[in-house]
Amino acid sequence: MSGAILEVRHLSKSFGGHEVLRDIDFTVSPGDVTSIIGTSGSGKSTLLRCINLLEIPTSGQILFHGQDVTGKGVNPSRYRSKVGMVFQSFNLFNNMTVLDNCVVGQVKVLKKSRAEARENAMKYLHQVGMAPYINAKPRQISGGQKQRVAIARALAMEPEVLLFDEPTSALDPEMVGEVLSVMRDLANHGMTMLVVTHEMAFARDVSSHVVFMADGVICEQGDPQQVLTHPTQPRTRDFLARFMAQ
């Protein structure tokens, strides 16, 4: 599709004889917020890990601006600087300060000077409300603060797309709101995002596109209002009925 930033085409992934993803197909345009929903074990996180090249697809294509990034000659680190990822468990470097966590990737991958990387990191730490904590180590801050640092670290690489793998599921309930608020702000500023989430209000209110997965396939996708309020597939209806009843 013309103008697409990411295209996932007939993507499949197997671990041994176990097929985790099968014939996944969708497109992401600049500024899209795509929420990926479904039960645990439906393949959502594996899909994100394939898009980020942390897992290599068994078959199919991932096109970034029309180039297949699963082919030869692609530098995964450079690609990941353009398609960043925010993990469920933060993945911060525990031996580094908040600021250094946001500087190191810029210096090593983007080859920025430390001064330039520091200035850039400060801009994004301010944006997520973590500038007062630049000298803290991860063990000294809360889960919600760690996740905001992880978002700032990803933003400091100035990606074109951000992938979020259940970014609030490891947080205490009172900390979920602060992270979702940062993500809403990013969406309002036009950041292209793919979000694996169980936060249905976020999927409904912030997304431009919702993908429902079950057993490694996309069962239904489309406009959030249509998928979440008037699903056409029985499996989507069953999932939403169970989820909303919790």
Backbone as CSV, one residue per row, in Angstrom:
resi,resn,N_x,N_y,N_z,CA_x,CA_y,CA_z,C_x,C_y,C_z
1,MET,0.847,-1.196,0.000,0.000,0.000,0.000,0.876,1.237,0.000
2,SER,0.582,2.174,-0.861,1.346,3.401,-0.980,1.238,4.208,0.308
3,GLY,2.394,4.733,0.782,2.392,5.561,1.969,2.461,4.791,3.268
4,ALA,2.413,3.453,3.213,2.480,2.653,4.437,3.873,2.754,5.036
5,ILE,3.923,2.773,6.362,5.217,2.770,7.033,5.660,1.335,7.347
6,LEU,4.680,0.492,7.720,4.931,-0.930,7.990,3.861,-1.763,7.311
7,GLU,4.285,-2.843,6.674,3.341,-3.801,6.094,3.761,-5.201,6.523
8,VAL,2.849,-5.893,7.170,3.073,-7.283,7.561,2.309,-8.138,6.561
9,ARG,3.031,-9.012,5.857,2.440,-9.759,4.756,2.621,-11.267,4.951
10,HIS,1.507,-11.967,5.156,1.480,-13.439,5.243,2.528,-13.960,6.227
11,LEU,2.624,-13.299,7.371,3.650,-13.629,8.358,3.262,-14.873,9.149
12,SER,4.199,-15.814,9.240,4.009,-17.005,10.072,5.257,-17.214,10.922
13,LYS,5.056,-17.791,12.108,6.179,-18.092,12.994,5.911,-19.391,13.722
14,SER,6.867,-20.301,13.630,6.777,-21.579,14.336,7.979,-21.740,15.252
15,PHE,7.750,-22.372,16.387,8.828,-22.805,17.275,8.800,-24.327,17.253
16,GLY,9.756,-24.919,16.543,9.691,-26.363,16.337,8.441,-26.699,15.542
17,GLY,7.644,-27.636,16.048,6.416,-28.014,15.352,5.213,-27.188,15.759
18,HIS,5.420,-26.196,16.635,4.298,-25.402,17.148,4.183,-24.090,16.375
19,GLU,3.094,-23.939,15.649,2.873,-22.721,14.867,2.206,-21.669,15.759
20,VAL,2.930,-20.593,16.015,2.456,-19.551,16.937,1.716,-18.450,16.184
21,LEU,2.157,-18.154,14.964,1.505,-17.150,14.115,1.243,-17.754,12.749
22,ARG,0.102,-17.402,12.161,-0.235,-17.976,10.860,-0.879,-16.918,9.962
23,ASP,-0.216,-16.622,8.864,-0.764,-15.784,7.795,-1.282,-14.438,8.314
24,ILE,-0.406,-13.748,9.069,-0.773,-12.436,9.634,-0.588,-11.364,8.568
25,ASP,-1.596,-10.538,8.411,-1.609,-9.520,7.362,-2.222,-8.228,7.898
26,PHE,-1.447,-7.149,7.939,-2.037,-5.830,8.209,-1.035,-4.746,7.823
27,THR,-1.532,-3.521,7.759,-0.745,-2.381,7.298,-0.827,-1.259,8.322
28,VAL,0.294,-0.571,8.510,0.347,0.574,9.423,0.773,1.795,8.630
29,SER,-0.035,2.840,8.685,0.285,4.108,8.021,0.811,5.103,9.049
30,PRO,1.547,6.122,8.607,2.069,7.112,9.549,0.955,7.719,10.404
31,GLY,1.195,7.789,11.715,0.227,8.364,12.634,-0.805,7.390,13.155
32,ASP,-0.838,6.163,12.621,-1.782,5.154,13.118,-1.437,4.742,14.555
33,VAL,-2.463,4.488,15.344,-2.307,3.807,16.632,-3.086,2.500,16.514
34,THR,-2.352,1.390,16.404,-2.960,0.075,16.225,-2.896,-0.682,17.541
35,SER,-4.054,-1.009,18.112,-4.100,-1.819,19.329,-4.336,-3.271,18.953
36,ILE,-3.500,-4.153,19.512,-3.608,-5.590,19.263,-4.122,-6.237,20.538
37,ILE,-5.312,-6.835,20.454,-5.961,-7.411,21.629,-6.179,-8.906,21.420
38,GLY,-6.458,-9.608,22.517,-6.693,-11.050,22.449,-6.255,-11.707,23.735
39,THR,-6.624,-12.971,23.903,-6.283,-13.686,25.130,-4.784,-13.955,25.197
40,SER,-4.293,-14.265,26.402,-2.898,-14.679,26.561,-2.655,-15.928,25.717
41,GLY,-1.499,-15.967,25.060,-1.169,-17.118,24.226,-1.689,-17.043,22.813
42,SER,-2.276,-15.892,22.434,-2.825,-15.783,21.074,-1.775,-15.374,20.038
43,GLY,-0.550,-15.058,20.506,0.532,-14.730,19.576,0.843,-13.248,19.470
44,LYS,0.203,-12.418,20.282,0.352,-10.965,20.177,1.797,-10.520,20.413
45,SER,2.389,-10.981,21.511,3.753,-10.557,21.834,4.757,-11.117,20.834
46,THR,4.532,-12.342,20.370,5.423,-12.918,19.348,5.360,-12.103,18.070
47,LEU,4.175,-11.626,17.713,4.041,-10.771,16.532,4.887,-9.513,16.683
48,LEU,4.812,-8.858,17.845,5.612,-7.653,18.063,7.101,-7.968,18.018
49,ARG,7.495,-9.102,18.599,8.914,-9.487,18.605,9.405,-9.793,17.187
50,CYS,8.531,-10.322,16.332,8.908,-10.525,14.927,9.081,-9.181,14.222
51,ILE,8.148,-8.250,14.463,8.238,-6.938,13.816,9.524,-6.228,14.224
52,ASN,9.970,-6.435,15.470,11.190,-5.814,15.977,12.445,-6.647,15.683
53,LEU,12.267,-7.784,14.986,13.355,-8.713,14.627,14.031,-9.345,15.843
54,LEU,13.319,-9.367,16.985,13.813,-10.143,18.115,13.524,-11.629,17.892
55,GLU,12.547,-11.911,17.058,12.295,-13.260,16.537,12.288,-13.162,15.011
56,ILE,12.834,-14.159,14.352,12.855,-14.159,12.886,11.647,-14.950,12.385
57,PRO,10.790,-14.334,11.570,9.611,-15.046,11.064,9.996,-16.311,10.301
58,THR,9.150,-17.319,10.373,9.365,-18.552,9.613,9.086,-18.325,8.129
59,SER,8.065,-17.516,7.852,7.764,-17.161,6.462,7.008,-15.835,6.457
60,GLY,6.889,-15.266,5.273,6.207,-13.987,5.135,7.178,-12.821,5.113
61,GLN,6.638,-11.637,5.082,7.452,-10.423,4.950,7.037,-9.370,5.974
62,ILE,8.033,-8.568,6.373,7.794,-7.335,7.131,8.436,-6.224,6.322
63,LEU,7.611,-5.359,5.761,8.106,-4.277,4.918,8.117,-2.980,5.705
64,PHE,9.275,-2.321,5.743,9.421,-1.011,6.368,9.737,-0.026,5.253
65,HIS,8.786,0.869,4.981,8.889,1.757,3.820,9.166,0.954,2.543
66,GLY,8.506,-0.201,2.435,8.597,-1.005,1.225,9.762,-1.966,1.159
67,GLN,10.711,-1.879,2.126,11.858,-2.793,2.119,11.608,-3.948,3.081
68,ASP,11.846,-5.164,2.617,11.668,-6.349,3.455,12.827,-6.428,4.454
69,VAL,12.523,-6.184,5.731,13.594,-6.147,6.735,14.002,-7.543,7.190
70,THR,13.281,-8.576,6.734,13.686,-9.938,7.092,14.722,-10.479,6.104
71,GLY,15.016,-9.711,5.056,15.975,-10.155,4.046,17.411,-9.896,4.459
72,LYS,18.331,-10.301,3.605,19.758,-10.103,3.875,20.115,-8.617,3.751
73,GLY,21.183,-8.241,4.456,21.699,-6.884,4.326,21.037,-5.858,5.219
74,VAL,20.099,-6.295,6.084,19.443,-5.360,7.001,20.197,-5.377,8.337
75,ASN,20.534,-4.193,8.838,21.200,-4.061,10.133,20.116,-3.977,11.212
76,PRO,19.939,-5.029,12.024,18.836,-5.022,13.000,18.898,-3.847,13.974
77,SER,20.091,-3.469,14.422,20.197,-2.363,15.381,19.735,-1.053,14.767
78,ARG,20.133,-0.803,13.524,19.690,0.429,12.860,18.181,0.412,12.643
79,TYR,17.677,-0.743,12.240,16.228,-0.878,12.033,15.482,-0.637,13.342
80,ARG,15.982,-1.234,14.448,15.312,-1.064,15.746,15.367,0.370,16.237
81,SER,16.341,1.143,15.770,16.360,2.558,16.149,15.202,3.303,15.486
82,LYS,14.699,2.756,14.376,13.553,3.365,13.675,12.227,2.753,14.109
83,VAL,12.278,1.500,14.546,11.081,0.799,15.027,11.398,0.336,16.451
84,GLY,11.167,1.245,17.402,11.554,0.999,18.789,10.542,0.142,19.520
85,MET,10.963,-0.352,20.685,10.073,-1.246,21.441,10.136,-0.913,22.929
86,VAL,8.973,-0.877,23.547,8.831,-0.681,24.991,8.273,-1.988,25.558
87,PHE,9.028,-2.562,26.504,8.723,-3.912,26.981,7.857,-3.879,28.244
88,GLN,7.182,-4.990,28.466,6.362,-5.164,29.657,7.199,-5.004,30.928
89,SER,8.428,-5.528,30.904,9.264,-5.552,32.113,10.359,-4.487,32.082
90,PHE,10.140,-3.435,31.312,10.971,-2.227,31.266,12.321,-2.425,30.554
91,ASN,13.066,-3.508,30.929,14.368,-3.800,30.312,15.360,-2.642,30.417
92,LEU,15.323,-1.928,31.544,16.328,-0.889,31.781,17.630,-1.528,32.264
93,PHE,18.719,-0.811,32.072,20.021,-1.264,32.596,20.100,-0.854,34.063
94,ASN,20.080,-1.840,34.958,19.989,-1.550,36.389,21.225,-0.869,36.950
95,ASN,22.368,-1.036,36.265,23.609,-0.437,36.765,23.826,0.981,36.245
96,MET,22.881,1.501,35.458,23.005,2.844,34.886,21.940,3.769,35.472
97,THR,22.246,5.064,35.496,21.256,6.044,35.911,20.156,6.155,34.860
98,VAL,19.071,6.817,35.255,17.977,7.101,34.325,18.507,7.799,33.077
99,LEU,19.344,8.814,33.263,19.868,9.563,32.113,20.720,8.668,31.224
100,ASP,21.626,7.893,31.826,22.509,7.043,31.014,21.735,5.978,30.256
101,ASN,20.629,5.492,30.836,19.776,4.549,30.115,19.277,5.152,28.810
102,CYS,19.058,6.455,28.811,18.518,7.136,27.628,19.594,7.658,26.694
103,VAL,20.847,7.606,27.140,21.969,8.124,26.348,22.683,7.012,25.587
104,VAL,22.818,5.843,26.216,23.741,4.818,25.716,23.407,4.359,24.297
105,GLY,22.144,4.148,23.996,21.765,3.677,22.657,22.064,4.712,21.585
106,GLN,21.860,5.972,21.914,22.138,7.039,20.943,23.626,7.088,20.590
107,VAL,24.470,6.897,21.611,25.919,6.948,21.390,26.386,5.723,20.613
108,LYS,25.887,4.539,21.024,26.394,3.292,20.428,25.819,3.028,19.045
109,VAL,24.524,3.287,18.869,23.870,2.930,17.603,23.826,4.105,16.638
110,LEU,23.440,5.281,17.150,23.302,6.448,16.274,24.602,7.234,16.132
111,LYS,25.619,6.844,16.968,26.951,7.482,16.898,26.898,8.974,17.224
112,LYS,25.982,9.358,18.094,25.927,10.746,18.540,27.008,10.991,19.590
113,SER,27.430,12.245,19.704,28.330,12.599,20.804,27.554,12.490,22.107
114,ARG,28.288,12.296,23.210,27.602,12.167,24.503,26.834,13.443,24.840
115,ALA,27.394,14.599,24.509,26.719,15.868,24.814,25.407,15.986,24.041
116,GLU,25.440,15.629,22.756,24.235,15.697,21.932,23.194,14.678,22.427
117,ALA,23.667,13.476,22.766,22.765,12.430,23.249,22.131,12.834,24.579
118,ARG,22.913,13.473,25.438,22.404,13.908,26.744,21.309,14.974,26.562
119,GLU,21.554,15.928,25.682,20.572,16.981,25.428,19.266,16.395,24.889
120,ASN,19.409,15.448,23.977,18.237,14.797,23.387,17.485,13.984,24.443
121,ALA,18.234,13.233,25.264,17.621,12.427,26.322,16.839,13.309,27.289
122,MET,17.410,14.466,27.644,16.743,15.362,28.585,15.405,15.858,28.022
123,LYS,15.388,16.106,26.712,14.152,16.568,26.080,13.028,15.554,26.305
124,TYR,13.326,14.276,26.100,12.286,13.258,26.218,11.999,12.898,27.670
125,LEU,12.997,12.976,28.549,12.733,12.757,29.977,11.825,13.861,30.523
126,HIS,12.018,15.091,30.063,11.089,16.169,30.408,9.682,15.826,29.911
127,GLN,9.605,15.334,28.672,8.299,15.060,28.060,7.496,14.047,28.857
128,VAL,8.170,13.042,29.413,7.457,11.990,30.160,7.446,12.257,31.668
129,GLY,7.929,13.435,32.087,7.879,13.814,33.493,8.927,13.167,34.365
130,MET,10.052,12.735,33.786,11.082,12.044,34.558,12.394,12.826,34.681
131,ALA,12.409,14.092,34.254,13.632,14.895,34.347,14.159,15.034,35.778
132,PRO,13.301,15.096,36.816,13.841,15.221,38.177,14.603,13.983,38.666
133,TYR,14.517,12.882,37.930,15.067,11.605,38.417,16.287,11.149,37.618
134,ILE,16.959,12.084,36.929,17.993,11.650,35.972,19.163,10.924,36.638
135,ASN,19.409,11.184,37.920,20.554,10.545,38.586,20.170,9.301,39.367
136,ALA,18.879,8.953,39.330,18.421,7.761,40.050,18.763,6.505,39.260
137,LYS,18.944,5.399,39.976,19.059,4.083,39.352,17.654,3.470,39.298
138,PRO,17.424,2.532,38.385,16.087,1.942,38.266,15.515,1.396,39.575
139,ARG,16.355,0.840,40.441,15.841,0.269,41.700,15.275,1.340,42.632
140,GLN,15.600,2.603,42.356,15.183,3.689,43.244,13.861,4.347,42.806
141,ILE,13.275,3.877,41.710,12.044,4.495,41.214,10.946,3.439,41.069
142,SER,9.709,3.910,40.978,8.560,2.997,40.917,8.435,2.341,39.534
143,GLY,7.542,1.355,39.456,7.309,0.681,38.175,6.803,1.630,37.105
144,GLY,5.864,2.498,37.485,5.345,3.464,36.515,6.422,4.416,36.029
145,GLN,7.308,4.822,36.957,8.421,5.692,36.570,9.409,4.950,35.668
146,LYS,9.676,3.682,35.967,10.570,2.887,35.105,10.011,2.817,33.685
147,GLN,8.694,2.596,33.584,8.106,2.476,32.251,8.169,3.807,31.508
148,ARG,8.016,4.922,32.228,8.140,6.224,31.574,9.580,6.466,31.106
149,VAL,10.550,6.013,31.886,11.954,6.103,31.448,12.164,5.239,30.205
150,ALA,11.584,4.045,30.209,11.722,3.153,29.043,11.126,3.804,27.792
151,ILE,10.011,4.515,27.953,9.410,5.221,26.812,10.333,6.352,26.355
152,ALA,10.876,7.116,27.314,11.810,8.190,26.959,13.035,7.633,26.246
153,ARG,13.536,6.493,26.717,14.709,5.873,26.073,14.393,5.505,24.622
154,ALA,13.209,4.945,24.402,12.821,4.599,23.032,12.664,5.860,22.178
155,LEU,12.045,6.902,22.744,11.831,8.145,21.995,13.151,8.835,21.659
156,ALA,14.144,8.700,22.537,15.433,9.364,22.323,16.141,8.852,21.063
157,MET,15.769,7.651,20.620,16.323,7.121,19.368,15.613,7.719,18.157
158,GLU,14.582,8.539,18.429,13.779,9.212,17.414,13.246,8.231,16.366
159,PRO,12.495,7.231,16.847,11.943,6.209,15.951,10.790,6.759,15.137
160,GLU,10.483,6.054,14.069,9.293,6.368,13.279,8.071,5.606,13.784
161,VAL,8.321,4.481,14.437,7.247,3.636,14.980,7.671,3.183,16.379
162,LEU,6.718,3.148,17.301,6.979,2.581,18.620,6.073,1.379,18.843
163,LEU,6.663,0.272,19.277,5.935,-0.942,19.620,5.853,-1.027,21.146
164,PHE,4.668,-1.290,21.668,4.472,-1.423,23.112,3.947,-2.821,23.392
165,ASP,4.707,-3.613,24.168,4.288,-4.977,24.493,3.693,-5.007,25.904
166,GLU,2.380,-4.877,25.995,1.665,-4.859,27.274,2.366,-3.950,28.289
167,PRO,2.494,-2.666,27.956,3.336,-1.775,28.758,2.817,-1.501,30.166
168,THR,1.561,-1.849,30.456,1.030,-1.585,31.796,0.783,-2.848,32.615
169,SER,1.035,-4.026,32.043,0.607,-5.253,32.725,1.481,-5.600,33.930
170,ALA,2.704,-5.042,34.016,3.563,-5.319,35.177,3.426,-4.250,36.258
171,LEU,2.473,-3.327,36.075,2.352,-2.187,36.975,1.229,-2.386,37.986
172,ASP,1.408,-1.776,39.162,0.299,-1.689,40.119,-0.797,-0.823,39.503
173,PRO,-2.066,-1.108,39.828,-3.176,-0.396,39.175,-3.066,1.124,39.233
174,GLU,-2.561,1.667,40.366,-2.505,3.130,40.464,-1.439,3.745,39.565
175,MET,-0.537,2.926,39.036,0.517,3.440,38.156,0.163,3.313,36.676
176,VAL,-0.895,2.559,36.392,-1.273,2.340,34.989,-1.632,3.657,34.309
177,GLY,-2.382,4.486,35.021,-2.870,5.734,34.446,-1.763,6.656,33.981
178,GLU,-0.654,6.731,34.758,0.417,7.661,34.390,1.100,7.232,33.093
179,VAL,1.212,5.921,32.875,1.837,5.436,31.636,0.882,5.617,30.460
180,LEU,-0.391,5.296,30.658,-1.374,5.483,29.580,-1.490,6.958,29.198
181,SER,-1.336,7.847,30.172,-1.392,9.279,29.893,-0.257,9.696,28.962
182,VAL,0.941,9.177,29.209,2.086,9.460,28.326,1.811,8.927,26.921
183,MET,1.236,7.719,26.840,0.960,7.118,25.537,-0.118,7.891,24.785
184,ARG,-1.140,8.364,25.507,-2.171,9.193,24.872,-1.555,10.469,24.302
185,ASP,-0.637,11.054,25.071,0.031,12.281,24.631,0.838,12.016,23.350
186,LEU,1.528,10.894,23.312,2.291,10.535,22.107,1.355,10.381,20.905
187,ALA,0.220,9.717,21.121,-0.754,9.533,20.040,-1.262,10.887,19.550
188,ASN,-1.528,11.796,20.489,-2.019,13.120,20.115,-0.999,13.915,19.320
189,HIS,0.279,13.587,19.502,1.346,14.272,18.765,1.743,13.525,17.485
190,GLY,0.953,12.501,17.128,1.141,11.855,15.837,2.119,10.703,15.794
191,MET,2.566,10.201,16.971,3.477,9.058,16.971,2.763,7.807,16.456
192,THR,3.396,7.102,15.538,2.867,5.839,15.019,3.158,4.744,16.045
193,MET,2.120,4.037,16.492,2.294,3.073,17.578,1.547,1.775,17.295
194,LEU,2.165,0.665,17.690,1.492,-0.637,17.763,1.515,-1.044,19.224
195,VAL,0.340,-1.308,19.787,0.228,-1.524,21.226,-0.486,-2.843,21.500
196,VAL,0.246,-3.807,22.064,-0.398,-5.011,22.597,-0.918,-4.644,23.972
197,THR,-2.222,-4.754,24.180,-2.789,-4.238,25.423,-4.042,-4.992,25.846
198,HIS,-4.291,-4.962,27.157,-5.564,-5.414,27.722,-6.391,-4.222,28.179
199,GLU,-5.894,-3.000,27.919,-6.600,-1.782,28.333,-7.627,-1.428,27.252
200,MET,-8.844,-1.915,27.440,-9.863,-1.755,26.396,-10.279,-0.299,26.197
201,ALA,-10.240,0.502,27.266,-10.600,1.916,27.115,-9.570,2.621,26.229
202,PHE,-8.308,2.268,26.395,-7.264,2.839,25.536,-7.494,2.405,24.089
203,ALA,-7.748,1.119,23.897,-7.978,0.608,22.541,-9.167,1.311,21.889
204,ARG,-10.205,1.544,22.672,-11.421,2.167,22.137,-11.218,3.662,21.853
205,ASP,-10.568,4.365,22.801,-10.539,5.834,22.746,-9.352,6.407,21.984
206,VAL,-8.228,5.682,21.949,-6.994,6.246,21.387,-6.647,5.626,20.037
207,SER,-7.024,4.365,19.826,-6.617,3.657,18.599,-7.307,4.206,17.363
208,SER,-6.610,4.073,16.250,-7.248,4.285,14.944,-7.618,2.941,14.317
209,HIS,-7.034,1.846,14.846,-7.225,0.516,14.260,-7.087,-0.510,15.383
210,VAL,-7.949,-1.499,15.412,-7.873,-2.574,16.405,-7.755,-3.913,15.682
211,VAL,-6.814,-4.734,16.159,-6.602,-6.085,15.631,-6.911,-7.070,16.758
212,PHE,-7.857,-7.989,16.522,-8.159,-9.029,17.507,-7.543,-10.345,17.040
213,MET,-6.698,-10.934,17.901,-6.024,-12.190,17.579,-6.496,-13.317,18.481
214,ALA,-6.524,-14.520,17.920,-6.817,-15.732,18.694,-6.091,-16.896,18.024
215,ASP,-5.413,-17.701,18.820,-4.728,-18.909,18.322,-3.825,-18.615,17.123
216,GLY,-3.111,-17.483,17.195,-2.096,-17.197,16.187,-2.593,-16.626,14.886
217,VAL,-3.882,-16.298,14.799,-4.410,-15.697,13.571,-5.155,-14.413,13.931
218,ILE,-5.294,-13.538,12.931,-6.135,-12.360,13.094,-7.572,-12.767,12.779
219,CYS,-8.430,-12.692,13.794,-9.844,-13.054,13.592,-10.647,-11.889,13.044
220,GLU,-10.257,-10.680,13.465,-11.031,-9.505,13.068,-10.157,-8.274,13.255
221,GLN,-10.290,-7.320,12.358,-9.574,-6.058,12.518,-10.374,-4.954,11.849
222,GLY,-10.158,-3.729,12.324,-10.861,-2.602,11.735,-10.961,-1.442,12.693
223,ASP,-11.928,-0.590,12.437,-12.192,0.584,13.255,-12.516,0.163,14.701
224,PRO,-11.964,0.855,15.708,-12.198,0.445,17.101,-13.672,0.335,17.469
225,GLN,-14.453,1.286,17.015,-15.875,1.275,17.343,-16.545,0.019,16.786
226,GLN,-16.180,-0.328,15.558,-16.786,-1.510,14.934,-16.334,-2.793,15.639
227,VAL,-15.016,-2.950,15.837,-14.504,-4.201,16.402,-14.947,-4.381,17.854
228,LEU,-14.904,-3.297,18.641,-15.173,-3.419,20.070,-16.658,-3.323,20.419
229,THR,-17.425,-2.646,19.580,-18.847,-2.451,19.892,-19.757,-3.329,19.052
230,HIS,-19.367,-3.541,17.796,-20.203,-4.357,16.895,-19.353,-5.415,16.175
231,PRO,-18.676,-6.300,16.935,-17.842,-7.304,16.274,-18.675,-8.240,15.411
232,THR,-18.074,-8.666,14.301,-18.807,-9.547,13.387,-18.489,-11.024,13.626
233,GLN,-17.336,-11.297,14.265,-16.911,-12.682,14.436,-17.289,-13.213,15.821
234,PRO,-17.797,-14.455,15.891,-18.179,-15.036,17.184,-17.040,-15.028,18.204
235,ARG,-15.802,-15.306,17.753,-14.688,-15.363,18.708,-14.419,-13.996,19.318
236,THR,-14.557,-12.947,18.506,-14.372,-11.591,19.034,-15.457,-11.285,20.054
237,ARG,-16.693,-11.637,19.725,-17.810,-11.392,20.649,-17.601,-12.148,21.961
238,ASP,-17.164,-13.415,21.877,-16.941,-14.221,23.082,-15.843,-13.605,23.948
239,PHE,-14.743,-13.196,23.299,-13.624,-12.585,24.034,-14.079,-11.324,24.752
240,LEU,-14.763,-10.455,24.033,-15.190,-9.180,24.624,-16.200,-9.397,25.743
241,ALA,-17.107,-10.365,25.552,-18.096,-10.661,26.596,-17.404,-11.158,27.868
242,ARG,-16.423,-12.043,27.699,-15.674,-12.554,28.853,-14.844,-11.446,29.499
243,PHE,-14.194,-10.652,28.648,-13.277,-9.623,29.156,-14.057,-8.554,29.920
244,MET,-15.171,-8.120,29.349,-15.936,-7.057,29.986,-16.621,-7.552,31.266
245,ALA,-16.791,-8.882,31.361,-17.443,-9.434,32.546,-16.481,-9.571,33.730
246,GLN,-15.157,-9.431,33.470,-14.162,-9.615,34.528,-14.215,-8.481,35.554
